[in-house]
Amino acid sequence: MIPSSLAVRSLLLLALALAPGCGREEAGAPAVPPGPRVERPAFDGTRAFEHLERQVAFGPRVPGTMGHAAQLEWMRQFLSERADTVIAQPFTHVTTRGDTLRMTNLFARFRPDVQERVLLLAHWDTRPTSDQARRPADRAVPVPGANDGASGTAVLLELAEMFRQNPPPIGVDVLLVDGEDFGPTGDDMYLGAKYFAANLPPGYAPFYGILLDMVGDKNLRFPIEYNSQQFAPEVVQRVWSLAREMGYGDVFVNTPGPAIEDDHIPLNRAGIRTIDIIDFDYGPGNRYWHTPQDVPENTSAESLRIVGEVVAELVYRGG
């Protein structure tokens, strides 16, 4: 993911300062119909953290590496034992440098026969270089990806276990996209989301989508990402209001954040109203982002639990 310019952020700050209801549903935005409500099971943050550690133990999950292949097989097996349907989406991409990348999205469906459904997604690949490292010698090192890659995937895998044990009242799709973080420019990023958006299942129309990216920071804080507010204000309103109701208003803060180029952009352009839950301030002064310091020690099981609880509550309330 890449933050947009400070000029856009300034525009957002002004717009939201003038608006009476940051995150409120805008005129003309489609309502999100609620389904039947079911009591939510507890989300196991400790087990989610084990999923995070397992991913990092594979090594870099850069397309074409052994770690990438090992994680793909592990996730495929994990989801096949829990979801009603698991669809692999293999695809290739030729980079701006002429390299051919072979990648795979995994699309796991729970209650695929139900029309009322939501889409939950995260990227599972990691960045091939630590381009934000302070020491020049570290910049050629692949990012371990504990937060940027493994955290969102870990939450979704633990939710998959929850959905297996306690079927949700609506249909849920878990999408794990590949090739989000290859880079270095946007032409070679968000590849799995772009592919999925261009190859949607026939008639696919979920209520909305929620992207989880960088959700494991120990000092967790989610301002409202600018593009999410522009594309899907009613979804932002639903999620942030629910989080405050659950006592997590200090994490899901009613504060404007920067505009982020991320996997939610291609989905919104394809007509799926999708928001990005992202903490783009990883470590003091964002010092761990895209560096060798993106390791499990700088993430937290409690942060994963909070995110998992909010998303699970949303699902078991019927969307």
C-alpha positions as CSV (number, residue, x, y, z in Angstrom):
1,M,0.0,0.0,0.0
2,I,1.1,3.5,-0.7
3,P,0.0,6.8,1.0
4,S,-1.2,9.5,-1.4
5,S,0.0,13.1,-1.2
6,L,-0.3,15.3,1.8
7,A,-2.3,17.7,-0.4
8,V,-5.1,15.1,-0.5
9,R,-4.9,14.6,3.2
10,S,-5.2,18.3,3.8
11,L,-8.3,18.4,1.6
12,L,-9.8,15.6,3.6
13,L,-9.1,17.3,6.9
14,L,-10.9,20.4,5.6
15,A,-13.9,18.5,4.2
16,L,-14.4,16.5,7.4
17,A,-14.0,19.5,9.6
18,L,-16.9,21.1,7.7
19,A,-19.1,18.0,7.6
20,P,-21.5,17.5,10.5
21,G,-21.1,13.7,10.6
22,C,-17.8,12.2,9.7
23,G,-18.5,8.8,8.3
24,R,-22.2,9.3,8.0
25,E,-24.2,7.7,5.2
26,E,-24.2,10.0,2.1
27,A,-27.2,10.8,0.1
28,G,-27.6,8.3,-2.7
29,A,-25.4,5.7,-1.1
30,P,-27.1,2.3,-1.1
31,A,-28.3,1.1,2.3
32,V,-26.6,-2.1,3.6
33,P,-29.5,-4.4,4.5
34,P,-28.9,-6.3,7.8
35,G,-29.5,-10.0,8.0
36,P,-30.6,-12.1,11.0
37,R,-28.5,-11.5,14.1
38,V,-26.7,-14.4,15.8
39,E,-24.8,-14.3,19.0
40,R,-21.1,-13.9,18.2
41,P,-18.5,-16.4,19.4
42,A,-15.3,-15.1,21.1
43,F,-12.4,-14.4,18.8
44,D,-9.2,-16.1,19.8
45,G,-6.4,-13.6,19.4
46,T,-3.7,-15.9,20.7
47,R,-4.5,-18.5,18.0
48,A,-4.6,-15.7,15.4
49,F,-1.1,-14.7,16.6
50,E,0.1,-18.2,16.1
51,H,-1.2,-18.0,12.5
52,L,0.9,-14.8,12.1
53,E,4.0,-16.5,13.5
54,R,3.5,-19.5,11.3
55,Q,3.5,-17.2,8.2
56,V,6.7,-15.4,9.2
57,A,8.4,-18.7,9.8
58,F,7.9,-19.6,6.1
59,G,10.4,-16.8,5.3
60,P,9.7,-14.1,2.7
61,R,6.4,-14.8,0.9
62,V,7.6,-13.0,-2.3
63,P,6.2,-14.5,-5.5
64,G,8.7,-17.1,-6.9
65,T,10.2,-18.0,-3.5
66,M,10.0,-21.2,-1.5
67,G,8.3,-19.3,1.4
68,H,5.6,-18.1,-1.0
69,A,4.9,-21.6,-2.3
70,A,4.9,-23.1,1.2
71,Q,2.5,-20.6,2.6
72,L,0.1,-21.0,-0.4
73,E,-0.1,-24.8,0.2
74,W,-0.6,-24.3,4.0
75,M,-3.4,-21.8,3.5
76,R,-5.0,-23.9,0.8
77,Q,-5.1,-26.9,3.1
78,F,-6.2,-24.8,6.1
79,L,-9.2,-23.3,4.2
80,S,-10.1,-26.5,2.5
81,E,-10.7,-28.1,5.9
82,R,-13.0,-25.2,7.0
83,A,-14.7,-23.5,4.1
84,D,-17.6,-24.8,2.1
85,T,-15.8,-24.0,-1.1
86,V,-12.2,-22.9,-1.9
87,I,-11.3,-21.5,-5.3
88,A,-7.7,-20.9,-6.3
89,Q,-7.2,-18.1,-8.8
90,P,-3.7,-18.6,-10.4
91,F,-2.5,-15.8,-12.6
92,T,0.6,-14.3,-14.1
93,H,1.9,-10.7,-14.3
94,V,4.8,-9.3,-16.3
95,T,6.5,-6.6,-14.3
96,T,7.7,-3.3,-15.7
97,R,11.2,-4.8,-15.6
98,G,10.1,-7.7,-17.7
99,D,9.9,-10.4,-15.0
100,T,7.1,-12.9,-15.0
101,L,5.4,-13.4,-11.7
102,R,3.2,-16.5,-11.0
103,M,0.7,-15.8,-8.2
104,T,-2.5,-17.2,-6.7
105,N,-5.5,-15.7,-5.0
106,L,-7.5,-18.0,-2.7
107,F,-11.3,-17.4,-2.5
108,A,-12.9,-19.3,0.4
109,R,-16.7,-19.3,0.6
110,F,-18.9,-19.9,3.6
111,R,-22.6,-20.6,2.9
112,P,-22.1,-20.0,-0.8
113,D,-25.8,-20.6,-1.4
114,V,-26.8,-17.5,0.5
115,Q,-27.4,-14.4,-1.6
116,E,-26.8,-11.9,1.3
117,R,-23.1,-11.9,1.9
118,V,-20.0,-9.9,2.7
119,L,-16.4,-10.0,1.4
120,L,-13.4,-10.0,3.8
121,L,-9.9,-9.7,2.3
122,A,-6.3,-9.3,3.0
123,H,-3.0,-9.7,1.1
124,W,-0.7,-12.6,2.0
125,D,2.4,-11.8,0.0
126,T,5.4,-9.8,1.3
127,R,7.5,-7.1,-0.2
128,P,10.8,-8.2,-1.8
129,T,12.8,-5.2,-0.5
130,S,13.0,-3.1,2.7
131,D,12.9,0.1,0.8
132,Q,12.1,2.2,3.9
133,A,15.0,0.9,6.0
134,R,17.1,3.6,7.5
135,R,20.4,1.7,6.9
136,P,21.1,1.5,3.2
137,A,22.6,-2.0,3.6
138,D,19.2,-3.3,4.8
139,R,17.2,-2.0,1.8
140,A,17.9,-5.1,-0.3
141,V,16.5,-7.4,2.4
142,P,13.0,-8.8,2.0
143,V,10.4,-7.6,4.5
144,P,9.5,-10.3,7.1
145,G,5.9,-9.1,6.8
146,A,4.5,-9.8,10.3
147,N,2.2,-6.8,10.2
148,D,2.3,-6.0,6.5
149,G,0.9,-9.2,5.1
150,A,0.6,-11.7,8.0
151,S,-1.6,-9.8,10.3
152,G,-4.7,-9.4,8.1
153,T,-4.3,-12.9,6.8
154,A,-4.0,-14.3,10.4
155,V,-7.3,-12.6,11.4
156,L,-9.1,-14.0,8.4
157,L,-7.8,-17.5,9.0
158,E,-9.0,-17.5,12.6
159,L,-12.4,-16.1,11.4
160,A,-12.5,-19.1,9.0
161,E,-12.1,-21.4,12.0
162,M,-14.9,-19.5,13.8
163,F,-17.2,-19.8,10.7
164,R,-16.6,-23.5,10.6
165,Q,-17.6,-24.1,14.2
166,N,-20.4,-21.5,14.2
167,P,-21.9,-20.9,10.8
168,P,-22.6,-17.2,10.2
169,P,-26.2,-16.0,9.6
170,I,-25.1,-14.6,6.2
171,G,-22.7,-15.7,3.5
172,V,-19.1,-14.7,3.9
173,D,-16.3,-14.8,1.4
174,V,-12.7,-14.7,2.5
175,L,-10.3,-13.5,-0.2
176,L,-6.6,-13.8,0.3
177,V,-4.9,-11.8,-2.5
178,D,-1.4,-12.2,-3.8
179,G,0.9,-9.7,-5.3
180,E,-0.2,-6.6,-3.3
181,D,3.3,-5.6,-2.2
182,F,5.7,-6.4,-5.0
183,G,6.4,-2.9,-6.3
184,P,8.3,-0.7,-6.3
185,T,5.6,1.3,-8.1
186,G,1.8,0.9,-8.3
187,D,2.1,-0.8,-11.7
188,D,3.4,-3.9,-10.0
189,M,1.2,-3.7,-6.9
190,Y,-2.4,-4.7,-5.9
191,L,-2.1,-7.4,-8.6
192,G,-4.3,-10.0,-7.0
193,A,-7.1,-7.5,-6.2
194,K,-6.9,-6.2,-9.8
195,Y,-7.2,-9.8,-11.1
196,F,-10.1,-10.6,-8.8
197,A,-11.9,-7.4,-9.8
198,A,-11.5,-8.2,-13.5
199,N,-12.6,-11.8,-13.0
200,L,-15.5,-11.7,-10.5
201,P,-17.8,-14.7,-10.1
202,P,-20.8,-14.4,-12.3
203,G,-23.4,-12.1,-10.7
204,Y,-21.2,-11.5,-7.6
205,A,-22.6,-8.7,-5.6
206,P,-21.8,-8.7,-1.8
207,F,-23.2,-6.1,0.5
208,Y,-19.7,-4.7,0.8
209,G,-16.1,-5.6,1.3
210,I,-13.7,-5.0,4.2
211,L,-9.9,-5.0,3.7
212,L,-7.6,-5.7,6.6
213,D,-4.1,-4.4,6.2
214,M,-1.5,-3.8,8.8
215,V,-3.8,-4.6,11.7
216,G,-1.3,-6.1,14.2
217,D,0.7,-3.1,15.5
218,K,1.0,-3.1,19.3
219,N,-0.1,0.5,19.5
220,L,-3.2,0.0,17.3
221,R,-5.1,3.0,15.9
222,F,-7.3,3.2,12.9
223,P,-8.2,6.6,11.6
224,I,-10.8,6.7,8.7
225,E,-8.9,6.1,5.5
226,Y,-9.8,8.8,2.9
227,N,-10.6,6.6,-0.1
228,S,-12.8,4.4,2.1
229,Q,-14.8,7.4,3.2
230,Q,-15.2,8.5,-0.4
231,F,-16.2,5.1,-1.9
232,A,-18.2,3.6,0.9
233,P,-19.1,6.1,3.7
234,E,-22.0,3.9,4.9
235,V,-19.7,1.0,5.5
236,V,-17.2,3.2,7.4
237,Q,-20.1,4.4,9.5
238,R,-21.3,0.9,10.3
239,V,-17.9,-0.4,11.2
240,W,-16.6,2.6,13.2
241,S,-19.9,3.0,15.1
242,L,-20.0,-0.7,16.0
243,A,-16.4,-0.6,17.2
244,R,-17.3,2.4,19.5
245,E,-20.3,0.5,20.8
246,M,-18.0,-2.4,21.6
247,G,-15.6,-0.2,23.6
248,Y,-12.9,0.2,20.9
249,G,-13.4,3.9,20.1
250,D,-9.8,4.5,21.1
251,V,-8.7,2.2,18.3
252,F,-11.3,2.9,15.6
253,V,-10.9,6.7,16.0
254,N,-13.3,9.1,14.4
255,T,-10.4,11.0,12.9
256,P,-9.6,11.5,9.2
257,G,-6.6,9.6,8.0
258,P,-4.5,9.7,4.8
259,A,-5.6,8.4,1.4
260,I,-4.1,5.0,0.8
261,E,-3.7,3.2,-2.5
262,D,-4.4,-0.4,-1.6
263,D,-6.4,-3.5,-2.6
264,H,-9.7,-1.8,-1.9
265,I,-9.3,0.6,-4.9
266,P,-9.7,-2.1,-7.7
267,L,-12.7,-3.6,-5.9
268,N,-14.5,-0.3,-5.6
269,R,-13.9,0.4,-9.2
270,A,-15.5,-3.0,-10.0
271,G,-18.6,-1.9,-8.0
272,I,-17.9,-3.6,-4.7
273,R,-18.1,-0.9,-2.0
274,T,-15.0,-1.7,0.0
275,I,-13.2,0.0,3.0
276,D,-9.6,-0.3,4.2
277,I,-9.1,-0.9,7.9
278,I,-5.4,0.1,8.1
279,D,-3.0,1.4,10.8
280,F,-0.5,3.3,8.7
281,D,1.7,4.3,11.6
282,Y,3.6,1.2,12.4
283,G,6.0,1.7,15.3
284,P,7.4,5.0,16.5
285,G,7.3,7.4,13.5
286,N,6.2,4.5,11.3
287,R,9.8,3.2,11.5
288,Y,8.9,-0.5,11.1
289,W,7.0,-0.2,7.8
290,H,8.8,-1.8,4.8
291,T,11.8,-2.6,7.0
292,P,13.4,-5.7,8.5
293,Q,11.8,-4.7,11.8
294,D,8.4,-5.9,10.6
295,V,8.6,-8.9,12.9
296,P,6.2,-10.7,15.3
297,E,7.8,-9.0,18.3
298,N,6.5,-5.7,17.1
299,T,2.9,-7.0,16.7
300,S,0.3,-8.1,19.3
301,A,-2.2,-10.9,19.8
302,E,-4.4,-8.3,21.5
303,S,-4.5,-6.1,18.4
304,L,-5.5,-9.1,16.3
305,R,-8.2,-9.9,18.9
306,I,-9.7,-6.5,18.7
307,V,-9.9,-6.5,14.9
308,G,-11.3,-10.0,14.9
309,E,-13.9,-9.2,17.5
310,V,-15.2,-6.2,15.5
311,V,-15.3,-8.0,12.2
312,A,-17.0,-11.1,13.8
313,E,-19.6,-8.9,15.5
314,L,-20.4,-7.3,12.2
315,V,-20.8,-10.7,10.5
316,Y,-22.9,-12.3,13.3
317,R,-25.2,-9.3,13.4
318,G,-26.1,-10.1,9.8
319,G,-23.7,-7.8,8.1
